[in-house]
Amino acid sequence: MPLNSASPQVVAKYTLFTDDNRGIEKPDNEEVALAFQNVPAWVITFCGQVIPPFSGKHETKRADITPIPPSTEWTVVINAETGEYMEEFSFR
């Protein structure tokens, strides 16, 4: 599918969602609990659109930095039990 097509693909999957990279510090403890572990969720991915990388609102352009290519997928995670937003990410 060409980028920026008039009909981007949307993929929705129902799953038990765990984020192994995001955590919450436990009170009175040095351990970290996973923020989301086995949460029933809808993972919705929008494919085929160019999503510019976030590089800071006021970052100046520098010739010595290789530009980051744009992503083409944007994923949003919604709690399937409450309907609440959980997180979003874009990496492809």
Distance bins in CASP14 RR format, pairs under 12 A and 6 or more apart:
PFRMAT RR
TARGET T0000
AUTHOR 0000-0000-0000
RMODE 2
METHOD distances of the structure
MODEL  1
1 7 0 0 0 0 1 0 0 0 0 0 0
1 8 1 0 0 1 0 0 0 0 0 0 0
1 9 1 0 0 1 0 0 0 0 0 0 0
1 10 0 0 0 0 0 1 0 0 0 0 0
1 47 1 0 0 1 0 0 0 0 0 0 0
1 48 1 0 1 0 0 0 0 0 0 0 0
1 49 0 0 0 0 0 1 0 0 0 0 0
1 72 0 0 0 0 1 0 0 0 0 0 0
1 73 0 0 0 0 0 1 0 0 0 0 0
2 8 0 0 0 0 0 1 0 0 0 0 0
2 9 0 0 0 0 0 1 0 0 0 0 0
2 47 0 0 0 0 0 1 0 0 0 0 0
2 48 0 0 0 0 1 0 0 0 0 0 0
2 49 0 0 0 0 0 1 0 0 0 0 0
2 50 0 0 0 0 0 1 0 0 0 0 0
2 72 0 0 0 0 0 1 0 0 0 0 0
3 9 0 0 0 0 0 1 0 0 0 0 0
3 47 0 0 0 0 1 0 0 0 0 0 0
3 48 1 0 1 0 0 0 0 0 0 0 0
3 49 1 0 0 1 0 0 0 0 0 0 0
3 50 1 0 1 0 0 0 0 0 0 0 0
3 51 0 0 0 0 0 1 0 0 0 0 0
3 69 0 0 0 0 0 1 0 0 0 0 0
3 70 0 0 0 0 1 0 0 0 0 0 0
3 71 0 0 0 0 0 1 0 0 0 0 0
3 72 1 0 0 1 0 0 0 0 0 0 0
3 73 0 0 0 0 0 1 0 0 0 0 0
3 92 0 0 0 0 0 1 0 0 0 0 0
4 47 0 0 0 0 0 1 0 0 0 0 0
4 48 1 0 0 1 0 0 0 0 0 0 0
4 49 1 0 0 1 0 0 0 0 0 0 0
4 50 1 0 1 0 0 0 0 0 0 0 0
4 51 0 0 0 0 0 1 0 0 0 0 0
4 70 0 0 0 0 0 1 0 0 0 0 0
4 72 0 0 0 0 1 0 0 0 0 0 0
5 46 0 0 0 0 0 1 0 0 0 0 0
5 47 0 0 0 0 1 0 0 0 0 0 0
5 48 1 0 0 1 0 0 0 0 0 0 0
5 49 0 0 0 0 1 0 0 0 0 0 0
5 50 0 0 0 0 0 1 0 0 0 0 0
5 72 0 0 0 0 0 1 0 0 0 0 0
6 48 0 0 0 0 0 1 0 0 0 0 0
6 49 0 0 0 0 0 1 0 0 0 0 0
7 46 0 0 0 0 0 1 0 0 0 0 0
7 47 0 0 0 0 0 1 0 0 0 0 0
7 48 0 0 0 0 1 0 0 0 0 0 0
7 49 0 0 0 0 0 1 0 0 0 0 0
8 45 0 0 0 0 0 1 0 0 0 0 0
8 46 1 0 1 0 0 0 0 0 0 0 0
8 47 1 0 0 1 0 0 0 0 0 0 0
8 48 1 0 1 0 0 0 0 0 0 0 0
8 49 1 0 1 0 0 0 0 0 0 0 0
8 50 0 0 0 0 0 1 0 0 0 0 0
8 51 0 0 0 0 0 1 0 0 0 0 0
8 72 0 0 0 0 1 0 0 0 0 0 0
8 73 0 0 0 0 1 0 0 0 0 0 0
8 74 0 0 0 0 1 0 0 0 0 0 0
9 44 0 0 0 0 0 1 0 0 0 0 0
9 45 0 0 0 0 1 0 0 0 0 0 0
9 46 1 0 0 1 0 0 0 0 0 0 0
9 47 1 0 1 0 0 0 0 0 0 0 0
9 48 1 0 0 1 0 0 0 0 0 0 0
9 49 0 0 0 0 1 0 0 0 0 0 0
9 72 0 0 0 0 0 1 0 0 0 0 0
9 73 0 0 0 0 1 0 0 0 0 0 0
9 74 0 0 0 0 0 1 0 0 0 0 0
10 42 0 0 0 0 0 1 0 0 0 0 0
10 43 0 0 0 0 0 1 0 0 0 0 0
10 44 1 0 0 1 0 0 0 0 0 0 0
10 45 1 0 0 1 0 0 0 0 0 0 0
10 46 1 0 1 0 0 0 0 0 0 0 0
10 47 1 0 0 1 0 0 0 0 0 0 0
10 48 0 0 0 0 1 0 0 0 0 0 0
10 49 0 0 0 0 0 1 0 0 0 0 0
10 73 0 0 0 0 0 1 0 0 0 0 0
10 74 0 0 0 0 0 1 0 0 0 0 0
10 75 0 0 0 0 0 1 0 0 0 0 0
10 76 0 0 0 0 0 1 0 0 0 0 0
11 42 0 0 0 0 0 1 0 0 0 0 0
11 43 0 0 0 0 1 0 0 0 0 0 0
11 44 1 0 0 1 0 0 0 0 0 0 0
11 45 1 0 1 0 0 0 0 0 0 0 0
11 46 0 0 0 0 1 0 0 0 0 0 0
11 47 1 0 0 1 0 0 0 0 0 0 0
11 48 0 0 0 0 0 1 0 0 0 0 0
11 73 0 0 0 0 1 0 0 0 0 0 0
11 74 0 0 0 0 0 1 0 0 0 0 0
11 75 0 0 0 0 1 0 0 0 0 0 0
11 76 0 0 0 0 0 1 0 0 0 0 0
12 41 0 0 0 0 0 1 0 0 0 0 0
12 42 1 0 1 0 0 0 0 0 0 0 0
12 43 1 0 0 1 0 0 0 0 0 0 0
12 44 1 0 1 0 0 0 0 0 0 0 0
12 45 1 0 0 1 0 0 0 0 0 0 0
12 46 0 0 0 0 0 1 0 0 0 0 0
12 47 0 0 0 0 0 1 0 0 0 0 0
12 75 0 0 0 0 0 1 0 0 0 0 0
12 76 0 0 0 0 1 0 0 0 0 0 0
12 77 0 0 0 0 0 1 0 0 0 0 0
12 78 0 0 0 0 1 0 0 0 0 0 0
12 80 0 0 0 0 0 1 0 0 0 0 0
13 40 0 0 0 0 0 1 0 0 0 0 0
13 41 0 0 0 0 1 0 0 0 0 0 0
13 42 1 0 0 1 0 0 0 0 0 0 0
13 43 1 0 1 0 0 0 0 0 0 0 0
13 44 1 0 0 1 0 0 0 0 0 0 0
13 45 1 0 0 1 0 0 0 0 0 0 0
13 75 0 0 0 0 1 0 0 0 0 0 0
13 76 0 0 0 0 0 1 0 0 0 0 0
13 77 0 0 0 0 0 1 0 0 0 0 0
13 78 0 0 0 0 0 1 0 0 0 0 0
13 80 0 0 0 0 0 1 0 0 0 0 0
14 39 0 0 0 0 0 1 0 0 0 0 0
14 40 1 0 0 1 0 0 0 0 0 0 0
14 41 1 0 0 1 0 0 0 0 0 0 0
14 42 1 0 1 0 0 0 0 0 0 0 0
14 43 1 0 0 1 0 0 0 0 0 0 0
14 44 0 0 0 0 0 1 0 0 0 0 0
14 77 0 0 0 0 0 1 0 0 0 0 0
14 78 0 0 0 0 0 1 0 0 0 0 0
14 79 0 0 0 0 0 1 0 0 0 0 0
14 80 1 0 0 1 0 0 0 0 0 0 0
14 81 0 0 0 0 0 1 0 0 0 0 0
15 36 0 0 0 0 0 1 0 0 0 0 0
15 38 0 0 0 0 1 0 0 0 0 0 0
15 39 0 0 0 0 1 0 0 0 0 0 0
15 40 1 0 0 1 0 0 0 0 0 0 0
15 41 1 0 0 1 0 0 0 0 0 0 0
15 42 0 0 0 0 1 0 0 0 0 0 0
15 43 1 0 1 0 0 0 0 0 0 0 0
15 44 0 0 0 0 0 1 0 0 0 0 0
15 45 0 0 0 0 0 1 0 0 0 0 0
15 75 0 0 0 0 0 1 0 0 0 0 0
15 77 0 0 0 0 1 0 0 0 0 0 0
15 78 0 0 0 0 0 1 0 0 0 0 0
15 79 0 0 0 0 0 1 0 0 0 0 0
15 80 0 0 0 0 1 0 0 0 0 0 0
15 86 0 0 0 0 0 1 0 0 0 0 0
16 36 0 0 0 0 1 0 0 0 0 0 0
16 37 0 0 0 0 1 0 0 0 0 0 0
16 38 1 0 1 0 0 0 0 0 0 0 0
16 39 1 0 0 1 0 0 0 0 0 0 0
16 40 1 0 0 1 0 0 0 0 0 0 0
16 41 1 0 0 1 0 0 0 0 0 0 0
16 42 0 0 0 0 0 1 0 0 0 0 0
16 43 0 0 0 0 0 1 0 0 0 0 0
16 77 0 0 0 0 0 1 0 0 0 0 0
16 79 0 0 0 0 0 1 0 0 0 0 0
16 80 0 0 0 0 1 0 0 0 0 0 0
16 81 0 0 0 0 0 1 0 0 0 0 0
17 34 0 0 0 0 0 1 0 0 0 0 0
17 35 0 0 0 0 0 1 0 0 0 0 0
17 36 1 0 1 0 0 0 0 0 0 0 0
17 37 0 0 0 0 1 0 0 0 0 0 0
17 38 1 0 0 1 0 0 0 0 0 0 0
17 39 1 0 1 0 0 0 0 0 0 0 0
17 40 1 0 0 1 0 0 0 0 0 0 0
17 41 1 1 0 0 0 0 0 0 0 0 0
17 42 0 0 0 0 1 0 0 0 0 0 0
17 43 1 0 0 1 0 0 0 0 0 0 0
17 44 0 0 0 0 0 1 0 0 0 0 0
17 75 0 0 0 0 0 1 0 0 0 0 0
17 76 0 0 0 0 0 1 0 0 0 0 0
17 77 1 0 1 0 0 0 0 0 0 0 0
17 78 0 0 0 0 1 0 0 0 0 0 0
17 79 0 0 0 0 1 0 0 0 0 0 0
17 80 0 0 0 0 1 0 0 0 0 0 0
17 81 0 0 0 0 0 1 0 0 0 0 0
17 86 1 0 0 1 0 0 0 0 0 0 0
17 87 0 0 0 0 1 0 0 0 0 0 0
17 89 0 0 0 0 0 1 0 0 0 0 0
18 33 0 0 0 0 0 1 0 0 0 0 0
18 34 1 0 0 1 0 0 0 0 0 0 0
18 35 0 0 0 0 1 0 0 0 0 0 0
18 36 1 0 0 1 0 0 0 0 0 0 0
18 37 1 0 1 0 0 0 0 0 0 0 0
18 38 1 0 1 0 0 0 0 0 0 0 0
18 39 1 0 0 1 0 0 0 0 0 0 0
18 40 0 0 0 0 0 1 0 0 0 0 0
18 41 0 0 0 0 1 0 0 0 0 0 0
18 43 0 0 0 0 0 1 0 0 0 0 0
18 77 0 0 0 0 0 1 0 0 0 0 0
18 86 0 0 0 0 0 1 0 0 0 0 0
18 87 0 0 0 0 0 1 0 0 0 0 0
19 32 0 0 0 0 0 1 0 0 0 0 0
19 33 0 0 0 0 0 1 0 0 0 0 0
19 34 1 0 0 1 0 0 0 0 0 0 0
19 35 1 0 1 0 0 0 0 0 0 0 0
19 36 1 0 1 0 0 0 0 0 0 0 0
19 37 0 0 0 0 1 0 0 0 0 0 0
19 38 0 0 0 0 0 1 0 0 0 0 0
19 39 0 0 0 0 1 0 0 0 0 0 0
19 41 0 0 0 0 0 1 0 0 0 0 0
19 43 0 0 0 0 0 1 0 0 0 0 0
19 75 0 0 0 0 0 1 0 0 0 0 0
19 77 0 0 0 0 1 0 0 0 0 0 0
19 86 0 0 0 0 1 0 0 0 0 0 0
19 87 1 0 0 1 0 0 0 0 0 0 0
19 88 0 0 0 0 0 1 0 0 0 0 0
19 89 0 0 0 0 1 0 0 0 0 0 0
20 32 0 0 0 0 0 1 0 0 0 0 0
20 33 0 0 0 0 0 1 0 0 0 0 0
20 34 1 0 0 1 0 0 0 0 0 0 0
20 35 0 0 0 0 1 0 0 0 0 0 0
20 36 0 0 0 0 1 0 0 0 0 0 0
20 37 0 0 0 0 1 0 0 0 0 0 0
20 38 0 0 0 0 0 1 0 0 0 0 0
21 32 0 0 0 0 0 1 0 0 0 0 0
21 34 0 0 0 0 1 0 0 0 0 0 0
21 35 0 0 0 0 1 0 0 0 0 0 0
21 36 0 0 0 0 0 1 0 0 0 0 0
21 87 0 0 0 0 0 1 0 0 0 0 0
21 89 0 0 0 0 1 0 0 0 0 0 0
21 91 0 0 0 0 0 1 0 0 0 0 0
22 32 0 0 0 0 1 0 0 0 0 0 0
22 33 0 0 0 0 0 1 0 0 0 0 0
22 34 1 0 0 1 0 0 0 0 0 0 0
22 35 1 0 1 0 0 0 0 0 0 0 0
22 36 1 0 0 1 0 0 0 0 0 0 0
22 37 0 0 0 0 0 1 0 0 0 0 0
22 39 0 0 0 0 0 1 0 0 0 0 0
22 77 0 0 0 0 0 1 0 0 0 0 0
22 86 0 0 0 0 1 0 0 0 0 0 0
22 87 1 0 0 1 0 0 0 0 0 0 0
22 88 0 0 0 0 0 1 0 0 0 0 0
22 89 0 0 0 0 0 1 0 0 0 0 0
23 31 0 0 0 0 0 1 0 0 0 0 0
23 32 1 0 1 0 0 0 0 0 0 0 0
23 33 1 0 0 1 0 0 0 0 0 0 0
23 34 1 0 1 0 0 0 0 0 0 0 0
23 35 1 0 1 0 0 0 0 0 0 0 0
23 36 0 0 0 0 1 0 0 0 0 0 0
23 37 0 0 0 0 1 0 0 0 0 0 0
23 87 0 0 0 0 0 1 0 0 0 0 0
24 31 0 0 0 0 0 1 0 0 0 0 0
24 32 1 0 0 1 0 0 0 0 0 0 0
24 33 1 0 1 0 0 0 0 0 0 0 0
24 34 1 0 0 1 0 0 0 0 0 0 0
24 35 1 0 1 0 0 0 0 0 0 0 0
24 36 0 0 0 0 1 0 0 0 0 0 0
24 37 0 0 0 0 0 1 0 0 0 0 0
25 31 1 0 0 1 0 0 0 0 0 0 0
25 32 1 0 1 0 0 0 0 0 0 0 0
25 33 1 0 0 1 0 0 0 0 0 0 0
25 34 0 0 0 0 0 1 0 0 0 0 0
25 35 0 0 0 0 0 1 0 0 0 0 0
26 32 1 0 0 1 0 0 0 0 0 0 0
26 33 1 0 1 0 0 0 0 0 0 0 0
26 34 0 0 0 0 0 1 0 0 0 0 0
26 35 0 0 0 0 0 1 0 0 0 0 0
27 33 0 0 0 0 0 1 0 0 0 0 0
35 77 0 0 0 0 0 1 0 0 0 0 0
35 79 0 0 0 0 0 1 0 0 0 0 0
35 86 0 0 0 0 1 0 0 0 0 0 0
35 87 0 0 0 0 1 0 0 0 0 0 0
36 43 0 0 0 0 0 1 0 0 0 0 0
36 77 1 0 0 1 0 0 0 0 0 0 0
36 78 0 0 0 0 0 1 0 0 0 0 0
36 79 0 0 0 0 1 0 0 0 0 0 0
36 80 0 0 0 0 0 1 0 0 0 0 0
36 84 0 0 0 0 0 1 0 0 0 0 0
36 85 0 0 0 0 0 1 0 0 0 0 0
36 86 1 0 1 0 0 0 0 0 0 0 0
36 87 1 0 0 1 0 0 0 0 0 0 0
37 86 0 0 0 0 0 1 0 0 0 0 0
38 80 0 0 0 0 0 1 0 0 0 0 0
38 81 0 0 0 0 0 1 0 0 0 0 0
39 77 0 0 0 0 1 0 0 0 0 0 0
39 78 0 0 0 0 0 1 0 0 0 0 0
39 79 1 0 0 1 0 0 0 0 0 0 0
39 80 1 0 0 1 0 0 0 0 0 0 0
39 81 1 0 0 1 0 0 0 0 0 0 0
39 82 0 0 0 0 1 0 0 0 0 0 0
39 83 0 0 0 0 0 1 0 0 0 0 0
39 84 0 0 0 0 0 1 0 0 0 0 0
39 86 1 0 0 1 0 0 0 0 0 0 0
39 87 0 0 0 0 0 1 0 0 0 0 0
40 77 0 0 0 0 0 1 0 0 0 0 0
40 78 0 0 0 0 0 1 0 0 0 0 0
40 79 1 0 0 1 0 0 0 0 0 0 0
40 80 1 0 1 0 0 0 0 0 0 0 0
40 81 1 0 1 0 0 0 0 0 0 0 0
40 82 0 0 0 0 1 0 0 0 0 0 0
40 83 0 0 0 0 0 1 0 0 0 0 0
40 84 0 0 0 0 0 1 0 0 0 0 0
40 86 0 0 0 0 0 1 0 0 0 0 0
41 75 0 0 0 0 0 1 0 0 0 0 0
41 76 0 0 0 0 0 1 0 0 0 0 0
41 77 1 0 1 0 0 0 0 0 0 0 0
41 78 1 0 0 1 0 0 0 0 0 0 0
41 79 1 0 1 0 0 0 0 0 0 0 0
41 80 1 0 1 0 0 0 0 0 0 0 0
41 81 0 0 0 0 1 0 0 0 0 0 0
41 82 0 0 0 0 1 0 0 0 0 0 0
41 83 0 0 0 0 1 0 0 0 0 0 0
41 84 0 0 0 0 1 0 0 0 0 0 0
41 85 0 0 0 0 0 1 0 0 0 0 0
41 86 1 0 0 1 0 0 0 0 0 0 0
41 87 0 0 0 0 1 0 0 0 0 0 0
42 75 0 0 0 0 0 1 0 0 0 0 0
42 76 0 0 0 0 1 0 0 0 0 0 0
42 77 1 0 0 1 0 0 0 0 0 0 0
42 78 1 0 1 0 0 0 0 0 0 0 0
42 79 0 0 0 0 1 0 0 0 0 0 0
42 80 1 0 1 0 0 0 0 0 0 0 0
42 81 0 0 0 0 0 1 0 0 0 0 0
42 82 0 0 0 0 0 1 0 0 0 0 0
42 83 0 0 0 0 1 0 0 0 0 0 0
42 84 0 0 0 0 0 1 0 0 0 0 0
42 85 0 0 0 0 0 1 0 0 0 0 0
42 86 0 0 0 0 1 0 0 0 0 0 0
43 73 0 0 0 0 0 1 0 0 0 0 0
43 74 0 0 0 0 0 1 0 0 0 0 0
43 75 1 0 0 1 0 0 0 0 0 0 0
43 76 1 0 0 1 0 0 0 0 0 0 0
43 77 1 0 1 0 0 0 0 0 0 0 0
43 78 0 0 0 0 1 0 0 0 0 0 0
43 79 0 0 0 0 0 1 0 0 0 0 0
43 80 0 0 0 0 1 0 0 0 0 0 0
43 86 0 0 0 0 1 0 0 0 0 0 0
43 87 0 0 0 0 0 1 0 0 0 0 0
43 88 0 0 0 0 0 1 0 0 0 0 0
43 89 0 0 0 0 0 1 0 0 0 0 0
44 73 0 0 0 0 0 1 0 0 0 0 0
44 74 0 0 0 0 1 0 0 0 0 0 0
44 75 1 0 0 1 0 0 0 0 0 0 0
44 76 1 0 1 0 0 0 0 0 0 0 0
44 77 1 0 0 1 0 0 0 0 0 0 0
44 78 1 0 0 1 0 0 0 0 0 0 0
44 80 0 0 0 0 0 1 0 0 0 0 0
44 83 0 0 0 0 0 1 0 0 0 0 0
44 85 0 0 0 0 0 1 0 0 0 0 0
44 86 0 0 0 0 0 1 0 0 0 0 0
44 87 0 0 0 0 0 1 0 0 0 0 0
44 88 0 0 0 0 1 0 0 0 0 0 0
44 89 0 0 0 0 0 1 0 0 0 0 0
45 51 0 0 0 0 0 1 0 0 0 0 0
45 71 0 0 0 0 0 1 0 0 0 0 0
45 72 0 0 0 0 0 1 0 0 0 0 0
45 73 1 0 1 0 0 0 0 0 0 0 0
45 74 1 0 0 1 0 0 0 0 0 0 0
45 75 1 0 1 0 0 0 0 0 0 0 0
45 76 0 0 0 0 1 0 0 0 0 0 0
45 77 0 0 0 0 1 0 0 0 0 0 0
45 88 0 0 0 0 0 1 0 0 0 0 0
45 89 0 0 0 0 1 0 0 0 0 0 0
45 90 0 0 0 0 1 0 0 0 0 0 0
45 91 0 0 0 0 0 1 0 0 0 0 0
45 92 0 0 0 0 1 0 0 0 0 0 0
46 71 0 0 0 0 0 1 0 0 0 0 0
46 72 0 0 0 0 1 0 0 0 0 0 0
46 73 1 0 0 1 0 0 0 0 0 0 0
46 74 1 0 1 0 0 0 0 0 0 0 0
46 75 1 0 0 1 0 0 0 0 0 0 0
46 76 1 0 0 1 0 0 0 0 0 0 0
46 88 0 0 0 0 0 1 0 0 0 0 0
46 89 0 0 0 0 0 1 0 0 0 0 0
46 90 0 0 0 0 1 0 0 0 0 0 0
46 92 0 0 0 0 0 1 0 0 0 0 0
47 71 0 0 0 0 0 1 0 0 0 0 0
47 72 1 0 0 1 0 0 0 0 0 0 0
47 73 1 0 1 0 0 0 0 0 0 0 0
47 74 0 0 0 0 1 0 0 0 0 0 0
47 75 0 0 0 0 1 0 0 0 0 0 0
47 90 0 0 0 0 0 1 0 0 0 0 0
47 92 0 0 0 0 1 0 0 0 0 0 0
48 70 0 0 0 0 0 1 0 0 0 0 0
48 71 0 0 0 0 1 0 0 0 0 0 0
48 72 1 0 1 0 0 0 0 0 0 0 0
48 73 1 0 0 1 0 0 0 0 0 0 0
48 74 0 0 0 0 1 0 0 0 0 0 0
48 90 0 0 0 0 0 1 0 0 0 0 0
48 92 0 0 0 0 1 0 0 0 0 0 0
49 70 0 0 0 0 1 0 0 0 0 0 0
49 71 0 0 0 0 1 0 0 0 0 0 0
49 72 1 0 0 1 0 0 0 0 0 0 0
49 73 0 0 0 0 1 0 0 0 0 0 0
49 74 1 0 0 1 0 0 0 0 0 0 0
49 90 0 0 0 0 1 0 0 0 0 0 0
49 92 0 0 0 0 0 1 0 0 0 0 0
50 69 0 0 0 0 1 0 0 0 0 0 0
50 70 1 0 1 0 0 0 0 0 0 0 0
50 71 1 0 0 1 0 0 0 0 0 0 0
50 72 1 0 0 1 0 0 0 0 0 0 0
50 73 0 0 0 0 0 1 0 0 0 0 0
50 74 0 0 0 0 0 1 0 0 0 0 0
50 90 0 0 0 0 0 1 0 0 0 0 0
50 92 0 0 0 0 0 1 0 0 0 0 0
51 68 0 0 0 0 0 1 0 0 0 0 0
51 69 0 0 0 0 0 1 0 0 0 0 0
51 70 1 0 1 0 0 0 0 0 0 0 0
51 71 1 0 1 0 0 0 0 0 0 0 0
51 72 1 0 0 1 0 0 0 0 0 0 0
51 73 1 0 0 1 0 0 0 0 0 0 0
51 74 1 0 1 0 0 0 0 0 0 0 0
51 75 0 0 0 0 0 1 0 0 0 0 0
51 88 0 0 0 0 0 1 0 0 0 0 0
51 89 0 0 0 0 0 1 0 0 0 0 0
51 90 1 0 1 0 0 0 0 0 0 0 0
51 91 0 0 0 0 1 0 0 0 0 0 0
51 92 0 0 0 0 1 0 0 0 0 0 0
52 67 0 0 0 0 1 0 0 0 0 0 0
52 68 0 0 0 0 1 0 0 0 0 0 0
52 69 0 0 0 0 1 0 0 0 0 0 0
52 70 1 0 1 0 0 0 0 0 0 0 0
52 71 0 0 0 0 1 0 0 0 0 0 0
52 72 0 0 0 0 0 1 0 0 0 0 0
52 74 0 0 0 0 0 1 0 0 0 0 0
52 90 0 0 0 0 1 0 0 0 0 0 0
53 59 0 0 0 0 0 1 0 0 0 0 0
53 65 0 0 0 0 0 1 0 0 0 0 0
53 66 0 0 0 0 0 1 0 0 0 0 0
53 67 0 0 0 0 1 0 0 0 0 0 0
53 68 1 0 1 0 0 0 0 0 0 0 0
53 69 1 0 0 1 0 0 0 0 0 0 0
53 70 1 0 0 1 0 0 0 0 0 0 0
53 71 1 0 0 1 0 0 0 0 0 0 0
53 72 0 0 0 0 0 1 0 0 0 0 0
53 74 0 0 0 0 0 1 0 0 0 0 0
53 90 0 0 0 0 1 0 0 0 0 0 0
53 91 0 0 0 0 0 1 0 0 0 0 0
53 92 0 0 0 0 0 1 0 0 0 0 0
54 68 0 0 0 0 1 0 0 0 0 0 0
54 70 0 0 0 0 0 1 0 0 0 0 0
54 71 0 0 0 0 1 0 0 0 0 0 0
54 74 0 0 0 0 0 1 0 0 0 0 0
54 88 0 0 0 0 0 1 0 0 0 0 0
54 89 0 0 0 0 0 1 0 0 0 0 0
54 90 0 0 0 0 1 0 0 0 0 0 0
54 91 0 0 0 0 0 1 0 0 0 0 0
55 61 0 0 0 0 1 0 0 0 0 0 0
55 62 0 0 0 0 0 1 0 0 0 0 0
55 65 0 0 0 0 1 0 0 0 0 0 0
55 66 0 0 0 0 0 1 0 0 0 0 0
55 67 0 0 0 0 1 0 0 0 0 0 0
55 68 1 0 0 1 0 0 0 0 0 0 0
55 70 0 0 0 0 0 1 0 0 0 0 0
56 68 0 0 0 0 0 1 0 0 0 0 0
59 65 0 0 0 0 1 0 0 0 0 0 0
59 67 0 0 0 0 0 1 0 0 0 0 0
59 68 0 0 0 0 0 1 0 0 0 0 0
61 67 0 0 0 0 1 0 0 0 0 0 0
68 90 0 0 0 0 0 1 0 0 0 0 0
68 91 0 0 0 0 0 1 0 0 0 0 0
69 90 0 0 0 0 0 1 0 0 0 0 0
69 91 0 0 0 0 0 1 0 0 0 0 0
69 92 0 0 0 0 0 1 0 0 0 0 0
70 90 0 0 0 0 1 0 0 0 0 0 0
70 91 0 0 0 0 0 1 0 0 0 0 0
70 92 0 0 0 0 0 1 0 0 0 0 0
71 88 0 0 0 0 0 1 0 0 0 0 0
71 89 0 0 0 0 1 0 0 0 0 0 0
71 90 1 0 1 0 0 0 0 0 0 0 0
71 91 1 0 0 1 0 0 0 0 0 0 0
71 92 1 0 1 0 0 0 0 0 0 0 0
72 90 0 0 0 0 1 0 0 0 0 0 0
72 91 0 0 0 0 1 0 0 0 0 0 0
72 92 1 0 1 0 0 0 0 0 0 0 0
73 88 0 0 0 0 0 1 0 0 0 0 0
73 89 0 0 0 0 1 0 0 0 0 0 0
73 90 1 0 0 1 0 0 0 0 0 0 0
73 91 1 0 0 1 0 0 0 0 0 0 0
73 92 1 0 1 0 0 0 0 0 0 0 0
74 87 0 0 0 0 0 1 0 0 0 0 0
74 88 1 0 0 1 0 0 0 0 0 0 0
74 89 1 0 0 1 0 0 0 0 0 0 0
74 90 1 0 1 0 0 0 0 0 0 0 0
74 91 0 0 0 0 1 0 0 0 0 0 0
74 92 0 0 0 0 1 0 0 0 0 0 0
75 86 0 0 0 0 0 1 0 0 0 0 0
75 87 0 0 0 0 1 0 0 0 0 0 0
75 88 1 0 0 1 0 0 0 0 0 0 0
75 89 1 0 1 0 0 0 0 0 0 0 0
75 90 1 0 0 1 0 0 0 0 0 0 0
75 91 0 0 0 0 1 0 0 0 0 0 0
75 92 0 0 0 0 1 0 0 0 0 0 0
76 83 0 0 0 0 0 1 0 0 0 0 0
76 84 0 0 0 0 0 1 0 0 0 0 0
76 85 1 0 0 1 0 0 0 0 0 0 0
76 86 0 0 0 0 1 0 0 0 0 0 0
76 87 1 0 0 1 0 0 0 0 0 0 0
76 88 1 0 1 0 0 0 0 0 0 0 0
76 89 0 0 0 0 1 0 0 0 0 0 0
76 90 0 0 0 0 1 0 0 0 0 0 0
77 83 0 0 0 0 0 1 0 0 0 0 0
77 84 0 0 0 0 0 1 0 0 0 0 0
77 85 1 0 0 1 0 0 0 0 0 0 0
77 86 1 0 1 0 0 0 0 0 0 0 0
77 87 1 0 1 0 0 0 0 0 0 0 0
77 88 1 0 0 1 0 0 0 0 0 0 0
77 89 0 0 0 0 1 0 0 0 0 0 0
78 84 1 0 0 1 0 0 0 0 0 0 0
78 85 1 0 0 1 0 0 0 0 0 0 0
78 86 1 0 0 1 0 0 0 0 0 0 0
78 87 0 0 0 0 1 0 0 0 0 0 0
78 88 0 0 0 0 1 0 0 0 0 0 0
79 85 1 0 0 1 0 0 0 0 0 0 0
79 86 1 0 1 0 0 0 0 0 0 0 0
79 87 0 0 0 0 0 1 0 0 0 0 0
80 86 0 0 0 0 1 0 0 0 0 0 0
END
